[in-house]
Amino acid sequence: MTSEPKHQAIIDWLSAELKPMLDSSRQATYVYVCDEHKMCNPQFATLLGYKSAQQWTTDSAPFLDAFVAEGSQDTLLTAYQNAMNHGVGSNVEVVWKKKSGGTVKTQVILVPFSYQGQRFALHFIS
């Protein structure tokens, strides 16, 4: 896949530049580049029932199927596509799947962001 090196470059940059802010935030936060290139803070990992952000990050299952309840998948996908295609931020309600099988209802602020011409999305959850 030709975009994978670019995706890894985004994650490397995020780790250097944004990770300290995300990790110190009281708000659950994650950054999605693709199913294999994403990062989250400990609060988001805990929200979904993972022991650590690293454990959540290494789960490369299809994002929507693995983490988002069926009734919220179209909502989050549409918000993400609007961010990627039009640079539009969103505030949407999303029900997440917990690792244990339960769900949790949240409010998600999705913010488009760019690095070296590659767009990705920051997500803030409350």
DSSP file (Angstrom, degrees, kcal/mol; ACC not computed):
  #  RESIDUE AA STRUCTURE BP1 BP2  ACC     N-H-->O    O-->H-N    N-H-->O    O-->H-N    TCO  KAPPA ALPHA  PHI   PSI    X-CA   Y-CA   Z-CA
    1    1 A M    >         0   0    0      0, 0.0     3,-0.9     0, 0.0     0, 0.0   0.000 360.0 360.0 360.0 124.9    0.0    0.0    0.0
    2    2 A T  T 3   +     0   0    0      1,-0.2     4,-0.4     2,-0.1     0, 0.0   0.761 360.0  54.5 -73.1 -25.3    1.6    3.2   -1.1
    3    3 A S  T 3> S+     0   0    0      1,-0.2     4,-2.4     2,-0.1    -1,-0.2   0.605  83.1  89.5 -85.1  -9.3    0.1    5.5    1.6
    4    4 A E  H <> S+     0   0    0     -3,-0.9     4,-2.6     1,-0.2     5,-0.2   0.900  85.0  50.6 -58.1 -45.9    1.4    3.4    4.5
    5    5 A P  H  > S+     0   0    0      0, 0.0     4,-2.0     0, 0.0    -1,-0.2   0.899 112.0  49.4 -58.6 -37.5    4.8    5.2    4.9
    6    6 A K  H  > S+     0   0    0     -4,-0.4     4,-1.9    -3,-0.2    -2,-0.2   0.905 109.8  51.3 -64.6 -40.8    2.9    8.5    4.9
    7    7 A H  H  X S+     0   0    0     -4,-2.4     4,-2.1     1,-0.2    -1,-0.2   0.907 110.1  48.4 -63.8 -41.5    0.5    7.1    7.5
    8    8 A Q  H  X S+     0   0    0     -4,-2.6     4,-2.6     1,-0.2    -1,-0.2   0.877 108.2  55.3 -66.2 -36.0    3.4    6.0    9.7
    9    9 A A  H  X S+     0   0    0     -4,-2.0     4,-2.4    -5,-0.2    -1,-0.2   0.885 107.1  50.4 -63.3 -37.9    5.0    9.5    9.3
   10   10 A I  H  X S+     0   0    0     -4,-1.9     4,-3.1     2,-0.2    -2,-0.2   0.940 111.3  47.4 -64.2 -46.8    1.8   11.0   10.6
   11   11 A I  H  X S+     0   0    0     -4,-2.1     4,-2.6     2,-0.2    -2,-0.2   0.904 112.1  50.5 -62.1 -41.6    1.7    8.7   13.6
   12   12 A D  H  X S+     0   0    0     -4,-2.6     4,-1.6     2,-0.2    -1,-0.2   0.928 113.1  45.9 -61.7 -44.6    5.4    9.5   14.3
   13   13 A W  H  X S+     0   0    0     -4,-2.4     4,-3.1     2,-0.2     5,-0.4   0.925 112.4  50.6 -63.7 -45.4    4.8   13.2   14.1
   14   14 A L  H  X>S+     0   0    0     -4,-3.1     5,-2.1     1,-0.2     4,-2.1   0.902 107.7  53.8 -59.2 -41.5    1.7   13.0   16.3
   15   15 A S  H  <5S+     0   0    0     -4,-2.6    -1,-0.2     1,-0.2    -2,-0.2   0.883 115.7  39.5 -61.0 -38.4    3.7   11.0   18.9
   16   16 A A  H  <5S+     0   0    0     -4,-1.6    -2,-0.2    -5,-0.2    -1,-0.2   0.893 129.7  26.0 -77.3 -41.1    6.3   13.8   19.0
   17   17 A E  H  <5S+     0   0    0     -4,-3.1     4,-0.3    -5,-0.1    -3,-0.2   0.874 132.1  21.2 -96.0 -41.6    4.0   16.8   18.8
   18   18 A L  T  X5S+     0   0    0     -4,-2.1     4,-2.7    -5,-0.4     3,-0.4   0.699  96.9  84.0-107.2 -21.9    0.5   15.9   20.1
   19   19 A K  H  ><S+     0   0    0     -5,-2.1     4,-3.1     1,-0.2     5,-0.3   0.881  89.7  53.9 -55.7 -43.7    0.9   12.9   22.4
   20   20 A P  H  > S+     0   0    0      0, 0.0     4,-1.3     0, 0.0    -1,-0.2   0.915 113.6  43.3 -57.8 -40.8    1.9   14.9   25.5
   21   21 A M  H  > S+     0   0    0     -3,-0.4     4,-0.8    -4,-0.3    -2,-0.2   0.927 116.0  47.3 -68.7 -44.7   -1.2   17.1   25.1
   22   22 A L  H >< S+     0   0    0     -4,-2.7     3,-0.7     1,-0.2    -1,-0.2   0.910 111.9  50.5 -63.8 -42.1   -3.5   14.2   24.4
   23   23 A D  H 3< S+     0   0    0     -4,-3.1    -1,-0.2    -5,-0.3    -2,-0.2   0.797 111.6  47.5 -67.9 -28.2   -2.1   12.1   27.3
   24   24 A S  H 3< S+     0   0    0     -4,-1.3    -1,-0.2    -5,-0.3    -2,-0.2   0.567  89.7 107.4 -89.3  -8.1   -2.6   15.0   29.8
   25   25 A S    <<  -     0   0    0     -4,-0.8    18,-0.2    -3,-0.7     4,-0.1  -0.417  63.7-147.8 -69.4 142.2   -6.1   15.7   28.6
   26   26 A R  S    S+     0   0    0     -2,-0.1     2,-0.3     2,-0.1    -1,-0.1   0.615  79.7  85.2 -79.6 -13.4   -8.9   14.7   30.9
   27   27 A Q  S    S-     0   0    0     -5,-0.1    17,-0.2     1,-0.1    16,-0.2  -0.708  91.6-109.6 -92.1 138.2  -11.0   14.0   27.9
   28   28 A A  E     +A  125   0A   0     97,-0.9    97,-3.3    -2,-0.3     2,-0.3  -0.466  48.7 178.5 -62.7 134.6  -10.9   10.7   26.0
   29   29 A T  E     +A  124   0A   0     95,-0.2    12,-2.4    -2,-0.2    15,-0.3  -0.998  16.3 173.9-144.6 142.0   -9.1   11.3   22.7
   30   30 A Y  E     -AB 123  40A   0     93,-1.9    93,-2.6    -2,-0.3     2,-0.4  -0.985  19.3-144.7-144.0 159.9   -8.0    9.4   19.7
   31   31 A V  E     -AB 122  39A   0      8,-3.2     8,-2.1    -2,-0.3     2,-0.5  -0.992  15.1-160.1-123.5 128.4   -6.5   10.1   16.3
   32   32 A Y  E     +AB 121  38A   0     89,-1.9    89,-1.6    -2,-0.4     6,-0.2  -0.943  29.8 150.5-114.3 123.5   -7.5    8.0   13.3
   33   33 A V  E    S-     0   0A   0      4,-2.0     2,-0.3     1,-0.6     5,-0.2   0.704  77.6 -35.5-108.8 -49.4   -5.4    7.8   10.2
   34   34 A C  E >  S- B   0  37A   0      3,-1.9     3,-0.7   -27,-0.1    -1,-0.6  -0.929  72.8 -80.4-160.8 176.0   -6.3    4.3    9.1
   35   35 A D  T 3  S+     0   0    0     -2,-0.3     3,-0.1     1,-0.3    26,-0.1   0.818 131.6  37.4 -57.2 -31.9   -7.1    0.9   10.8
   36   36 A E  T 3  S+     0   0    0      1,-0.2     2,-0.6    24,-0.1    -1,-0.3   0.604 115.1  56.9 -95.0 -13.3   -3.4    0.2   11.3
   37   37 A H  E <  S+B   34   0A   0     -3,-0.7    -4,-2.0    23,-0.0    -3,-1.9  -0.856  74.5 112.1-126.0  95.7   -2.3    3.7   12.1
   38   38 A K  E     -B   32   0A   0     -2,-0.6     2,-0.3    -6,-0.2    -6,-0.2  -0.960  37.9-161.8-152.9 163.7   -4.1    5.3   15.0
   39   39 A M  E     -B   31   0A   0     -8,-2.1    -8,-3.2    -2,-0.3     2,-0.3  -0.988   6.3-176.2-149.4 155.7   -3.4    6.4   18.5
   40   40 A C  E     -B   30   0A   0     -2,-0.3   -10,-0.2   -10,-0.3    17,-0.1  -0.943  26.3-110.7-144.8 166.7   -5.4    7.2   21.6
   41   41 A N    >>  -     0   0    0    -12,-2.4     4,-1.9    -2,-0.3     3,-0.6  -0.543  41.5-100.2 -92.9 168.1   -4.9    8.4   25.1
   42   42 A P  H 3> S+     0   0    0      0, 0.0     4,-2.5     0, 0.0     5,-0.2   0.819 120.3  60.6 -58.2 -31.5   -5.3    6.2   28.2
   43   43 A Q  H 3> S+     0   0    0      2,-0.2     4,-2.2   -18,-0.2   -15,-0.2   0.891 106.0  45.6 -64.6 -39.9   -8.8    7.7   28.9
   44   44 A F  H <> S+     0   0    0     -3,-0.6     4,-1.7   -15,-0.3    -1,-0.2   0.922 112.3  50.9 -69.7 -42.9  -10.1    6.5   25.5
   45   45 A A  H  <>S+     0   0    0     -4,-1.9     5,-3.1     1,-0.2     4,-0.4   0.930 112.7  46.7 -58.3 -45.6   -8.5    3.0   25.9
   46   46 A T  H ><5S+     0   0    0     -4,-2.5     3,-1.4     3,-0.2    -1,-0.2   0.898 106.0  59.1 -63.7 -41.6  -10.1    2.7   29.4
   47   47 A L  H 3<5S+     0   0    0     -4,-2.2    -1,-0.2     1,-0.3    -2,-0.2   0.873 111.2  41.7 -54.4 -39.2  -13.5    3.9   28.1
   48   48 A L  T 3<5S-     0   0    0     -4,-1.7    51,-3.5    -3,-0.2    -1,-0.3   0.414 123.2-103.6 -92.7   1.7  -13.5    1.0   25.6
   49   49 A G  T < 5S+     0   0    0     -3,-1.4     2,-0.3    -4,-0.4    -3,-0.2   0.680  71.9 140.9  89.2  18.1  -12.2   -1.5   28.2
   50   50 A Y      < -     0   0    0     -5,-3.1    -1,-0.3    -6,-0.2     3,-0.1  -0.673  54.5-133.1 -91.9 150.7   -8.6   -1.8   27.1
   51   51 A K  S    S-     0   0    0     -2,-0.3     2,-0.3     1,-0.1    -1,-0.1   0.771  84.2  -0.3 -72.5 -26.5   -5.7   -2.0   29.6
   52   52 A S     >  -     0   0    0     -7,-0.1     4,-1.7     1,-0.1    -1,-0.1  -0.978  69.4-108.3-156.3 164.0   -3.6    0.6   27.8
   53   53 A A  H  > S+     0   0    0     -2,-0.3     4,-2.6     1,-0.2     5,-0.2   0.883 119.3  57.0 -62.9 -38.3   -3.5    2.9   24.8
   54   54 A Q  H  > S+     0   0    0      1,-0.2     4,-1.8     2,-0.2    -1,-0.2   0.891 103.6  52.5 -61.0 -40.6   -0.9    0.6   23.3
   55   55 A Q  H  4 S+     0   0    0      1,-0.2     4,-0.4     2,-0.2    -1,-0.2   0.921 112.3  45.0 -62.8 -43.5   -3.3   -2.4   23.5
   56   56 A W  H >< S+     0   0    0     -4,-1.7     3,-1.3     1,-0.2    -2,-0.2   0.914 110.4  55.3 -64.9 -41.9   -6.0   -0.5   21.7
   57   57 A T  H 3< S+     0   0    0     -4,-2.6    -1,-0.2     1,-0.3    -2,-0.2   0.836 103.1  54.8 -61.4 -34.8   -3.6    0.8   19.1
   58   58 A T  T 3< S+     0   0    0     -4,-1.8     2,-1.0    -5,-0.2    -1,-0.3   0.562  81.1  98.8 -80.9  -6.8   -2.4   -2.7   18.1
   59   59 A D    <   +     0   0    0     -3,-1.3     7,-0.0    -4,-0.4    -1,-0.0  -0.718  49.9 179.0 -79.8 106.0   -5.9   -3.9   17.4
   60   60 A S        +     0   0    0     -2,-1.0    -1,-0.1   -24,-0.1     3,-0.1   0.130  30.5 131.5-100.1  21.3   -5.9   -3.5   13.6
   61   61 A A  S    S-     0   0    0      1,-0.2     2,-0.1     2,-0.1     6,-0.1  -0.293  80.2 -70.9 -63.5 157.2   -9.5   -4.8   13.0
   62   62 A P     >  -     0   0    0      0, 0.0     4,-2.6     0, 0.0     5,-0.3  -0.341  52.0-132.6 -53.5 124.6  -11.7   -2.7   10.8
   63   63 A F  H  >>S+     0   0    0      1,-0.2     4,-2.7     2,-0.2     5,-0.5   0.886  97.5  44.1 -52.9 -55.9  -12.4    0.4   13.0
   64   64 A L  H  >5S+     0   0    0      1,-0.2     4,-1.8     2,-0.2    -1,-0.2   0.925 117.4  45.3 -60.6 -45.9  -16.1    0.7   12.6
   65   65 A D  H  45S+     0   0    0      1,-0.2    -1,-0.2     2,-0.2    -2,-0.2   0.885 119.0  42.0 -64.5 -38.8  -16.9   -3.0   13.0
   66   66 A A  H  <5S+     0   0    0     -4,-2.6    -2,-0.2     1,-0.1    -1,-0.2   0.851 130.8  15.9 -78.7 -36.0  -14.5   -3.4   16.0
   67   67 A F  H  <5S+     0   0    0     -4,-2.7    30,-3.0    -5,-0.3     2,-0.5   0.617 107.0  72.2-120.3 -15.9  -15.3   -0.2   18.0
   68   68 A V  B  <<S-C   96   0A   0     -4,-1.8    28,-0.2    -5,-0.5     5,-0.1  -0.909  76.2-118.6-116.2 129.6  -18.5    1.5   16.9
   69   69 A A    >>  -     0   0    0     26,-2.7     3,-2.1    -2,-0.5     4,-0.9  -0.284  33.1-111.1 -60.7 147.2  -22.0    0.2   17.6
   70   70 A E  H >> S+     0   0    0      1,-0.3     3,-0.8     2,-0.2     4,-0.5   0.841 115.4  55.6 -51.6 -42.5  -24.0   -0.6   14.5
   71   71 A G  H 34 S+     0   0    0      1,-0.2    -1,-0.3     2,-0.1     4,-0.2   0.644 112.4  43.6 -68.1 -14.6  -26.5    2.3   14.9
   72   72 A S  H <> S+     0   0    0     -3,-2.1     4,-2.5    23,-0.2     5,-0.3   0.496  87.9  89.1-106.3  -7.2  -23.6    4.8   15.1
   73   73 A Q  H <X S+     0   0    0     -4,-0.9     4,-2.6    -3,-0.8     5,-0.2   0.918  89.6  45.7 -61.5 -46.6  -21.4    3.6   12.3
   74   74 A D  H  X S+     0   0    0     -4,-0.5     4,-2.6     2,-0.2    -1,-0.2   0.886 112.5  52.6 -64.1 -38.1  -23.1    5.7    9.5
   75   75 A T  H  > S+     0   0    0     -4,-0.2     4,-2.1     2,-0.2    -2,-0.2   0.947 114.1  40.7 -61.9 -50.2  -23.0    8.8   11.7
   76   76 A L  H  X S+     0   0    0     -4,-2.5     4,-2.6     2,-0.2    -2,-0.2   0.899 115.2  52.0 -68.0 -39.4  -19.3    8.5   12.5
   77   77 A L  H  X S+     0   0    0     -4,-2.6     4,-2.8    -5,-0.3    -2,-0.2   0.917 110.3  48.2 -62.3 -43.9  -18.4    7.5    8.9
   78   78 A T  H  X S+     0   0    0     -4,-2.6     4,-2.4     2,-0.2    -1,-0.2   0.921 112.4  48.5 -63.1 -44.1  -20.3   10.5    7.5
   79   79 A A  H  X S+     0   0    0     -4,-2.1     4,-1.9    -5,-0.2    -2,-0.2   0.917 113.3  48.2 -61.7 -42.7  -18.6   12.9    9.9
   80   80 A Y  H  X S+     0   0    0     -4,-2.6     4,-2.8     2,-0.2     5,-0.2   0.924 111.3  49.3 -63.8 -45.6  -15.2   11.4    9.1
   81   81 A Q  H  X S+     0   0    0     -4,-2.8     4,-3.0     1,-0.2     5,-0.4   0.887 109.8  51.8 -63.2 -38.6  -15.9   11.6    5.3
   82   82 A N  H  X S+     0   0    0     -4,-2.4     4,-1.9    -5,-0.2     6,-1.6   0.885 111.9  47.5 -64.0 -37.7  -16.9   15.3    5.7
   83   83 A A  H  X S+     0   0    0     -4,-1.9     4,-1.3     4,-0.3    -2,-0.2   0.936 117.6  41.0 -66.6 -46.7  -13.7   16.0    7.6
   84   84 A M  H  < S+     0   0    0     -4,-2.8    -2,-0.2     1,-0.2    -3,-0.2   0.898 125.4  33.5 -70.3 -41.5  -11.5   14.2    5.0
   85   85 A N  H  < S+     0   0    0     -4,-3.0    -3,-0.2    -5,-0.2    -2,-0.2   0.781 136.4  16.7 -88.2 -28.1  -13.3   15.4    1.9
   86   86 A H  H  < S-     0   0    0     -4,-1.9    -3,-0.2    -5,-0.4    -2,-0.2   0.406  93.8-116.3-129.5   0.2  -14.4   18.9    2.9
   87   87 A G     <  +     0   0    0     -4,-1.3     2,-0.5    -5,-0.4    -4,-0.3   0.799  62.1 152.9  67.2  28.6  -12.4   19.9    6.0
   88   88 A V        -     0   0    0     -6,-1.6    -1,-0.2    -9,-0.1     2,-0.1  -0.804  35.4-145.8 -98.6 127.3  -15.6   20.0    8.0
   89   89 A G        -     0   0    0     -2,-0.5     2,-0.3    22,-0.1    22,-0.2  -0.458  18.8-161.0 -81.9 162.3  -15.6   19.4   11.8
   90   90 A S  E     - D   0 110A   0     20,-2.1    20,-2.6    -2,-0.1     2,-0.4  -0.963  24.2-153.0-143.4 158.1  -18.5   17.7   13.5
   91   91 A N  E     + D   0 109A   0     -2,-0.3     2,-0.3    18,-0.2    18,-0.2  -0.931  38.8 161.3-129.8 106.6  -20.1   17.2   16.9
   92   92 A V  E     - D   0 108A   0     16,-2.7    16,-3.6    -2,-0.4     2,-0.5  -0.889  42.2-114.9-131.2 155.3  -22.0   13.8   16.8
   93   93 A E  E     - D   0 107A   0     -2,-0.3     2,-0.4    14,-0.2    14,-0.2  -0.778  38.0-178.4 -87.9 131.0  -23.4   11.3   19.2
   94   94 A V  E     - D   0 106A   0     12,-2.1    12,-2.7    -2,-0.5     2,-0.6  -0.997  22.0-150.1-134.9 135.0  -21.6    7.9   19.0
   95   95 A V  E     - D   0 105A   0     -2,-0.4   -26,-2.7    10,-0.2     2,-0.3  -0.930  24.0-154.4-102.8 122.3  -22.2    4.7   20.8
   96   96 A W  E     -CD  68 104A   0      8,-2.9     8,-1.8    -2,-0.6     2,-0.5  -0.657  12.6-124.2 -97.1 150.0  -19.0    2.7   21.2
   97   97 A K  E     - D   0 103A   0    -30,-3.0     6,-0.2    -2,-0.3     2,-0.2  -0.804  25.5-140.8 -88.7 130.9  -18.5   -1.0   21.6
   98   98 A K    >   -     0   0    0      4,-3.4     3,-1.9    -2,-0.5   -49,-0.2  -0.622  20.3-118.1 -88.0 153.3  -16.5   -2.0   24.7
   99   99 A K  T 3  S+     0   0    0    -51,-3.5   -50,-0.1     1,-0.3    -1,-0.1   0.832 115.7  58.3 -57.6 -32.9  -14.0   -4.8   24.5
  100  100 A S  T 3  S-     0   0    0    -52,-0.2    -1,-0.3     1,-0.1     3,-0.1   0.578 125.5-100.3 -75.3 -10.0  -16.1   -6.7   27.1
  101  101 A G  S <  S+     0   0    0     -3,-1.9    -2,-0.1     1,-0.3    -1,-0.1   0.242  88.3 110.4 108.2 -12.7  -19.2   -6.6   24.8
  102  102 A G        -     0   0    0     -5,-0.1    -4,-3.4   -54,-0.1    -1,-0.3  -0.110  58.2-128.5 -80.0-174.0  -21.0   -3.7   26.4
  103  103 A T  E     -D   97   0A   0     -6,-0.2     2,-0.4    -3,-0.1    -6,-0.2  -0.913   9.9-156.2-134.0 162.6  -21.6   -0.2   24.9
  104  104 A V  E     -D   96   0A   0     -8,-1.8    -8,-2.9    -2,-0.3     2,-0.4  -0.982  15.1-137.8-142.7 129.8  -21.0    3.4   26.0
  105  105 A K  E     +D   95   0A   0     -2,-0.4     2,-0.3   -10,-0.2   -10,-0.2  -0.726  35.0 163.7 -89.7 131.8  -22.9    6.4   24.6
  106  106 A T  E     -D   94   0A   0    -12,-2.7   -12,-2.1    -2,-0.4     2,-0.4  -0.857  40.1-118.8-139.8 171.8  -20.7    9.5   24.0
  107  107 A Q  E     -D   93   0A   0     -2,-0.3    19,-2.5   -14,-0.2     2,-0.5  -0.976  32.6-159.5-111.6 130.4  -20.5   12.9   22.3
  108  108 A V  E     -DE  92 125A   0    -16,-3.6   -16,-2.7    -2,-0.4     2,-0.6  -0.952  12.3-161.1-119.5 127.4  -17.7   13.1   19.8
  109  109 A I  E     -DE  91 124A   0     15,-2.9    15,-2.6    -2,-0.5     2,-0.5  -0.941  16.7-162.4-101.3 118.0  -16.1   16.3   18.5
  110  110 A L  E     -DE  90 123A   0    -20,-2.6   -20,-2.1    -2,-0.6    13,-0.2  -0.895   6.9-172.8-107.2 126.8  -14.3   15.4   15.3
  111  111 A V  E     - E   0 122A   0     11,-3.2    11,-2.9    -2,-0.5     2,-0.1  -0.971  17.8-136.6-124.4 119.9  -11.6   17.8   14.0
  112  112 A P  E     + E   0 121A   0      0, 0.0     2,-0.3     0, 0.0     9,-0.2  -0.471  29.0 176.4 -72.5 148.0   -9.9   17.5   10.6
  113  113 A F  E     - E   0 120A   0      7,-2.3     7,-2.7    -2,-0.1     2,-0.4  -0.981  15.3-146.3-149.5 151.5   -6.2   18.2   10.7
  114  114 A S  E     - E   0 119A   0     -2,-0.3     2,-0.3     5,-0.2     5,-0.2  -0.950  12.6-179.7-127.8 147.8   -3.4   18.0    8.1
  115  115 A Y  E >  S- E   0 118A   0      3,-2.1     3,-2.0    -2,-0.4  -105,-0.1  -0.948  79.1 -15.9-143.1 122.8    0.3   17.1    8.1
  116  116 A Q  T 3  S-     0   0    0     -2,-0.3     3,-0.1     1,-0.3  -106,-0.0   0.874 128.4 -52.9  48.7  44.6    2.4   17.2    5.0
  117  117 A G  T 3  S+     0   0    0      1,-0.2     2,-0.5     0, 0.0    -1,-0.3   0.454 113.8 117.1  77.7   0.9   -0.7   17.3    2.8
  118  118 A Q  E <   - E   0 115A   0     -3,-2.0    -3,-2.1  -112,-0.1     2,-0.3  -0.899  54.7-146.6-105.0 123.6   -2.2   14.2    4.4
  119  119 A R  E     + E   0 114A   0     -2,-0.5     2,-0.3    -5,-0.2    -5,-0.2  -0.668  26.4 157.9 -92.0 144.3   -5.5   14.8    6.2
  120  120 A F  E     - E   0 113A   0     -7,-2.7    -7,-2.3    -2,-0.3     2,-0.4  -0.835  33.1-107.6-147.4-175.9   -6.5   12.8    9.3
  121  121 A A  E     -AE  32 112A   0    -89,-1.6   -89,-1.9    -2,-0.3     2,-0.4  -0.976   9.7-153.2-132.5 133.0   -9.0   13.4   12.2
  122  122 A L  E     -AE  31 111A   0    -11,-2.9   -11,-3.2    -2,-0.4     2,-0.4  -0.823  19.7-159.8 -93.2 139.1   -8.6   14.2   15.9
  123  123 A H  E     -AE  30 110A   0    -93,-2.6   -93,-1.9    -2,-0.4     2,-0.5  -0.987   8.5-167.4-126.2 127.0  -11.6   13.0   18.0
  124  124 A F  E     -AE  29 109A   0    -15,-2.6   -15,-2.9    -2,-0.4     2,-0.4  -0.965  13.9-161.0-115.0 126.8  -12.5   14.3   21.4
  125  125 A I  E      AE  28 108A   0    -97,-3.3   -97,-0.9    -2,-0.5   -17,-0.2  -0.895 360.0 360.0-117.8 133.6  -15.0   12.2   23.4
  126  126 A S              0   0    0    -19,-2.5   -18,-0.2    -2,-0.4    -1,-0.1   0.296 360.0 360.0-138.7 360.0  -17.1   13.1   26.4
